[in-house]
Amino acid sequence: MELRNNHANRDCSQQITATTKRPIFILLVVLSTFHSPVNSVLESDHLTEKLSNIHYDKYAHPGKHDKKTTEVHVSAYINDISAIDEVNMEMNMDFIIRQSWMDRRLANFSEHMLSINGDMIDSFWQPDPYFPTAKFVRVHSVISKTRALYINRNGHVTNSMRLTVGISCPMEFFNYPMDDQQCSLNIESYILPANDLIYSWTTEEEHAVVVNPKMQLSKFNFEGDPQLDSYINNGMYRPGNWSGIRIKIFLHRQFIYYLIQLYVPSALVVVVSWVSFWLDVDAAPARVSLGVLTVLTITTQSANANSAMPQVSYVKAMDVWLATCLCFVFAALLEYALATTIVRKQRKVNTSPAHVKGRSMSESGDGCAMTMLIPEGSKLGGSSNGAVGDNDDVEINKTDHSCYLMLTKVAKRLDAISRILFPGTFILFNLAYWPMYMYFLTEEANGHHSST
């Protein structure tokens, strides 16, 4: 009985403790909810007061009052490159950009480095970067926008933000799929001309642009390090001179995929079309089916390969290969048509059916006897009544058979020549194709890209 009372008392005390803790927890949550906005408001008000005390003008660049040019140093970390689209000729670049400049107005603004984020960043002057080659620019936001402002004690200001930029990337496909592409990202000042603001790549680090070493592209590989330069835009689309910087990224297409999926299968189809040269001339169903199937296969491969490419008006390296393969398989089909035509060259000249009784042999233009139908009443070494004798029929049939054997021999000789001519010509084509597109034209295209 006493044990039961102890358990009852213990349960009652636990319930009382739980009921007393629950209001305390709710009170703490409510206090923390009200506490955070109050602090942020006080900090924002304090920052605004300090800026008003130094008469800070966020609309004036740091060197305006001293009539000096503000120099902005830029560095970037390329996190990812994705969505390389050949049809629309564009690519997406995800990178973190840092812009640094010296603002003497903010010297001794804080005793230590001040980190500012959120909407308070808009209280300070910042450069106005403009991306002429971009189709869209998006600032990343997870919970809030990923941008920050750092102010050192000596007035050195650094602005950092993460962007995704859709870059317009004009491409050339003369050497496709053994091509190299070049994509450029330009950064200019949109409002301030070159005499007020100068963009330049930072010289503090060894590389102003760093590429993520773990980044992998599905279609391309990086061809060396990005190339950096600066320029002055002389008002092509705006009056005045505008400072800008440029980053050039060189991409080399991965060829193994196209070798496995396109070149090797099409070459095997060409080789399969040569099997008809080893089939008998009289095997019409086999040779015709083989020729038609190989032609349709190459045509289908060509259509599938060009479906993911822009409709350009010039000939690509892939077009040369597929067109040549199509010519080879079509020529193999025509070779059979020529061979079977030679075998069936025996012609019959029909006369009036009412006057037909016997046969005679006449020499054709190529020296092969051809069969003719003889009118009634003619003589050909037979009986005196004008009919052709049985011995004459045997002789004529023998002549027909010898002519057929001769023509069959010519057709087989044509097949034998094709067995050597077709593979030899295809090998010569490969010896000219691969060095031309993989070395000579590639080096010429690289020289053109480097000059531009």
ChimeraX attribute file (.defattr): number of C-alpha atoms within 10 A of each C-alpha:
attribute: neighborCount
match mode: 1-to-1
recipient: residues
	/A:1	5
	/A:2	7
	/A:3	8
	/A:4	9
	/A:5	10
	/A:6	11
	/A:7	11
	/A:8	11
	/A:9	12
	/A:10	12
	/A:11	12
	/A:12	12
	/A:13	12
	/A:14	11
	/A:15	12
	/A:16	11
	/A:17	11
	/A:18	11
	/A:19	11
	/A:20	11
	/A:21	12
	/A:22	10
	/A:23	11
	/A:24	11
	/A:25	11
	/A:26	11
	/A:27	12
	/A:28	11
	/A:29	12
	/A:30	11
	/A:31	11
	/A:32	11
	/A:33	11
	/A:34	11
	/A:35	11
	/A:36	10
	/A:37	11
	/A:38	11
	/A:39	11
	/A:40	11
	/A:41	11
	/A:42	11
	/A:43	13
	/A:44	15
	/A:45	12
	/A:46	12
	/A:47	15
	/A:48	14
	/A:49	12
	/A:50	14
	/A:51	18
	/A:52	11
	/A:53	9
	/A:54	11
	/A:55	10
	/A:56	17
	/A:57	14
	/A:58	13
	/A:59	10
	/A:60	12
	/A:61	20
	/A:62	25
	/A:63	17
	/A:64	12
	/A:65	8
	/A:66	7
	/A:67	11
	/A:68	13
	/A:69	16
	/A:70	21
	/A:71	19
	/A:72	20
	/A:73	19
	/A:74	22
	/A:75	21
	/A:76	21
	/A:77	17
	/A:78	19
	/A:79	18
	/A:80	17
	/A:81	19
	/A:82	16
	/A:83	12
	/A:84	19
	/A:85	15
	/A:86	16
	/A:87	13
	/A:88	13
	/A:89	16
	/A:90	21
	/A:91	19
	/A:92	21
	/A:93	20
	/A:94	20
	/A:95	21
	/A:96	20
	/A:97	17
	/A:98	21
	/A:99	23
	/A:100	22
	/A:101	19
	/A:102	20
	/A:103	18
	/A:104	14
	/A:105	17
	/A:106	20
	/A:107	16
	/A:108	14
	/A:109	19
	/A:110	14
	/A:111	10
	/A:112	11
	/A:113	16
	/A:114	13
	/A:115	12
	/A:116	15
	/A:117	16
	/A:118	12
	/A:119	11
	/A:120	14
	/A:121	16
	/A:122	12
	/A:123	15
	/A:124	16
	/A:125	16
	/A:126	21
	/A:127	20
	/A:128	12
	/A:129	16
	/A:130	15
	/A:131	20
	/A:132	15
	/A:133	17
	/A:134	20
	/A:135	13
	/A:136	12
	/A:137	16
	/A:138	11
	/A:139	13
	/A:140	16
	/A:141	11
	/A:142	6
	/A:143	6
	/A:144	10
	/A:145	14
	/A:146	16
	/A:147	20
	/A:148	18
	/A:149	22
	/A:150	18
	/A:151	23
	/A:152	20
	/A:153	16
	/A:154	18
	/A:155	19
	/A:156	17
	/A:157	24
	/A:158	20
	/A:159	20
	/A:160	19
	/A:161	17
	/A:162	22
	/A:163	20
	/A:164	19
	/A:165	21
	/A:166	23
	/A:167	23
	/A:168	20
	/A:169	21
	/A:170	13
	/A:171	16
	/A:172	17
	/A:173	19
	/A:174	20
	/A:175	19
	/A:176	18
	/A:177	20
	/A:178	22
	/A:179	24
	/A:180	25
	/A:181	20
	/A:182	18
	/A:183	19
	/A:184	19
	/A:185	20
	/A:186	19
	/A:187	22
	/A:188	26
	/A:189	21
	/A:190	16
	/A:191	13
	/A:192	19
	/A:193	20
	/A:194	21
	/A:195	14
	/A:196	19
	/A:197	25
	/A:198	22
	/A:199	26
	/A:200	22
	/A:201	23
	/A:202	18
	/A:203	11
	/A:204	9
	/A:205	10
	/A:206	8
	/A:207	16
	/A:208	18
	/A:209	22
	/A:210	17
	/A:211	17
	/A:212	13
	/A:213	9
	/A:214	7
	/A:215	11
	/A:216	13
	/A:217	15
	/A:218	11
	/A:219	14
	/A:220	17
	/A:221	14
	/A:222	16
	/A:223	14
	/A:224	10
	/A:225	13
	/A:226	19
	/A:227	13
	/A:228	17
	/A:229	12
	/A:230	17
	/A:231	15
	/A:232	16
	/A:233	18
	/A:234	13
	/A:235	11
	/A:236	9
	/A:237	7
	/A:238	11
	/A:239	10
	/A:240	14
	/A:241	15
	/A:242	24
	/A:243	22
	/A:244	25
	/A:245	21
	/A:246	20
	/A:247	18
	/A:248	16
	/A:249	17
	/A:250	21
	/A:251	19
	/A:252	17
	/A:253	20
	/A:254	17
	/A:255	14
	/A:256	13
	/A:257	13
	/A:258	16
	/A:259	13
	/A:260	11
	/A:261	12
	/A:262	19
	/A:263	17
	/A:264	12
	/A:265	15
	/A:266	22
	/A:267	15
	/A:268	12
	/A:269	19
	/A:270	27
	/A:271	17
	/A:272	14
	/A:273	22
	/A:274	23
	/A:275	14
	/A:276	24
	/A:277	21
	/A:278	13
	/A:279	15
	/A:280	14
	/A:281	19
	/A:282	12
	/A:283	11
	/A:284	15
	/A:285	8
	/A:286	13
	/A:287	23
	/A:288	15
	/A:289	12
	/A:290	19
	/A:291	24
	/A:292	15
	/A:293	14
	/A:294	25
	/A:295	22
	/A:296	14
	/A:297	17
	/A:298	24
	/A:299	15
	/A:300	11
	/A:301	17
	/A:302	19
	/A:303	12
	/A:304	12
	/A:305	15
	/A:306	12
	/A:307	11
	/A:308	11
	/A:309	15
	/A:310	13
	/A:311	9
	/A:312	11
	/A:313	6
	/A:314	10
	/A:315	12
	/A:316	17
	/A:317	21
	/A:318	22
	/A:319	17
	/A:320	12
	/A:321	20
	/A:322	21
	/A:323	14
	/A:324	15
	/A:325	24
	/A:326	22
	/A:327	15
	/A:328	23
	/A:329	27
	/A:330	19
	/A:331	16
	/A:332	27
	/A:333	23
	/A:334	14
	/A:335	19
	/A:336	22
	/A:337	15
	/A:338	13
	/A:339	20
	/A:340	19
	/A:341	13
	/A:342	18
	/A:343	20
	/A:344	11
	/A:345	13
	/A:346	17
	/A:347	11
	/A:348	10
	/A:349	9
	/A:350	11
	/A:351	12
	/A:352	9
	/A:353	10
	/A:354	8
	/A:355	12
	/A:356	15
	/A:357	15
	/A:358	20
	/A:359	22
	/A:360	19
	/A:361	18
	/A:362	12
	/A:363	10
	/A:364	12
	/A:365	8
	/A:366	6
	/A:367	9
	/A:368	19
	/A:369	21
	/A:370	21
	/A:371	20
	/A:372	17
	/A:373	18
	/A:374	22
	/A:375	19
	/A:376	16
	/A:377	15
	/A:378	18
	/A:379	17
	/A:380	17
	/A:381	13
	/A:382	15
	/A:383	11
	/A:384	12
	/A:385	9
	/A:386	16
	/A:387	18
	/A:388	22
	/A:389	15
	/A:390	11
	/A:391	11
	/A:392	16
	/A:393	15
	/A:394	11
	/A:395	12
	/A:396	18
	/A:397	15
	/A:398	12
	/A:399	17
	/A:400	18
	/A:401	13
	/A:402	14
	/A:403	19
	/A:404	20
	/A:405	13
	/A:406	15
	/A:407	21
	/A:408	20
	/A:409	14
	/A:410	15
	/A:411	22
	/A:412	20
	/A:413	13
	/A:414	17
	/A:415	23
	/A:416	13
	/A:417	12
	/A:418	18
	/A:419	16
	/A:420	11
	/A:421	11
	/A:422	18
	/A:423	15
	/A:424	11
	/A:425	12
	/A:426	16
	/A:427	11
	/A:428	10
	/A:429	13
	/A:430	12
	/A:431	11
	/A:432	10
	/A:433	14
	/A:434	14
	/A:435	12
	/A:436	15
	/A:437	19
	/A:438	15
	/A:439	12
	/A:440	11
	/A:441	16
	/A:442	18
	/A:443	14
	/A:444	10
	/A:445	18
	/A:446	15
	/A:447	11
	/A:448	10
	/A:449	13
	/A:450	11
	/A:451	7
	/A:452	6
